[in-house]
Amino acid sequence: MATTTLDVMFPELAREFGAWGGSFSTTTNVAADTSVISTGLAGFGYFRDDHLIDWYIRFTSGNNDDAIRHISDYDATASAPTITVSGAALSSESGSTTFEIYRFDPNRLLNYLNDGRLSVYPSLHLEVNDRTTTASTGQTRYPRPTSIVPGGVKQVYAEPRVESKTAQNNILGTLDCDFEGALTDWATSNITLTAEAETTGPDNFVVFLGGQSGKMVVGASSVGTALLTVPSGSNYVGQELNLSVWVYCKTASRVSAAIFEDGSSAATSSTHAGSGWERLSVSRIIAQGVSAVTAGISVTNGAAITIWADEAITVAGPSEGPRRISQPVWRWYEEGDNIVIEDPLPTDGQVLVRGLGYLSSVSAGSDTVEVDANQRKLLYKFAKRELYSAEVDILDNDTQLAALRRFTHARNESERLEGYMSPMPLMRSEVA
């Protein structure tokens, strides 16, 4: 999926709005004051005093990265053109930094960009493949993934579970990866690990597969880990490792799958959504010089919680962990915030929900939106529509007609581009 950072989009969006003033580098290190000096300003045409008053500066590197400040004064002295910014002193810099100039507040551009990503839907959208839901016996109603907009579910698939002990090429296969037995292979920190035994009549839901799972209690205000040591970990230097582990948790944003190098520097998965059983996955390319690799579960600091884990699999080489072939589910429908599935699902398998979501919102320069160079143009047109639509609502009669013409022009431009783009079909006959 193509993505573009806000740092790339800001200048393009500013040119679309007629707000771009140029990109520059400081020629004197920024001190802990309100001055910014760059000889490039005069060379760009800013050679008159006060030319840049009431414009804006946005820093794109250094200690002031992403800071946006109003320009209160401009001294165009040829040897040291100096911008003075409003507000508190800037952070001092030890070297040259880069910055951009805008005719009006870039925060306004950002707001209209984030509004435009909503109004451009579904012509531009995020394709979502969500595997956070686990099938349960007797359950027909499942929450629609929050990343998919209402009415945006296009396909549902059942993915049978993968057993860790029989999974091909599981490099943890000789250890307690299935959480059966004494669990002595697991090294824990700030986690109390015990065996959770399976029962029948009723079924013990927190045992995912086999005779038991691992019950993990994490105390309050503690960062917890439960890890297996990868056998001969140094053999995998330069290779990609993919870890997947099933975790039952009802608290969101605390639990991740994790791969550690030499006991530190963890690579972690997206955090658990707090919806019950979920397969967490993370990948990592093992760095040169690493002698030991550990893989397992990491829990962030917070209130005390209890989780359960089962079926940990790590493979070396492939770009993702093993999965079973998805089987399409034909009889389903959306009902409010839920998906009602009328076909039977394999117990404890994953439910793959494919659908459409909004493009990601952005705030920092390094944040990304899921658009390529061609799609960005349409997004900018919709951002302009948002601005001009707001103007029509707030201006008086003398200027409202001009604002309405600007809005109509922006709408026509966006509709012309929009005709070349349409949502992915995602018909139910497709194969995931």
Secondary structure, 3 states (H helix, E strand, C coil): CCCEEHHHHHHHHHHHHCCEEEEEECCCCCCCCCEEECCHHHHCCCCCCCCCCCCEEEECCHHHCCCEEEEEEEECCCCCCEEEECCCCCCCCCCCCEEEEECCCHHHHHHHHHHHHHHCCCCCCEEEEEEEEECCCCCCEEECCCCCCCCCEEEEEEECCCCCCCCCCCCCCCCCCCCCCCCCCCEEECEEEEEEECCCCCCCCCCCCCCEEEEEEECCCCCEEEEEECCCHHHHCCCEEEEEEEEEECCCCCEEEEEEECCEEEEECCCCCCCEEEEEEEEEECCCCCCCEEEEEEECCCCCEEEEEEEEEEEECCCCCCCCCCEECCCEEEECCEEEECCCCCCCCEEEEEEEECCCCCCCCCCEECCCHHHHHHHHHHHHHHHHHHHHHHCCHHHHHHHHHHHHHHHHHHHHHHCCCCCCCCCCCCCC
